[in-house]
Amino acid sequence: MPMPENSPLWVKSSYSMQNGDCTEIRPHPDGRTDVRDSKDPAIGLLTLDRAPWAAFVAALRADA
């Protein structure tokens, strides 16, 4: 059963700026992760399976 879009389980990075220009994530128990734009969540979300999410995070860390 999908979680509602206003689920309190959305997480914003501690590195987010105060103006709200950031992304939020919502992990699922099965390993998928939802990603959305925090300033306009109504435009939708992107759901990534475990491997693509891990690759995305690894790329961000490598670029940091």
Steps between C-alpha positions, in 0.01 A plus 500: 500500500653836399567756771310829474693792349475695826656217698708627793771258394653744251855594603682819403879515504667674792705680231185666362491874474238697692334621177373148434694432180566134556371151453329269745514123514263237631646151541280192466547177697561309174807712415341744254544872564272784392658835414313830458558874476430651842384835364246346259404148613183511288701454179557138593774272616760263368519149646835323481568135569779409742788474247433827313453684832830361632677603177350851523615544861847363416532750213401787728754394761774468238428852378489654849 
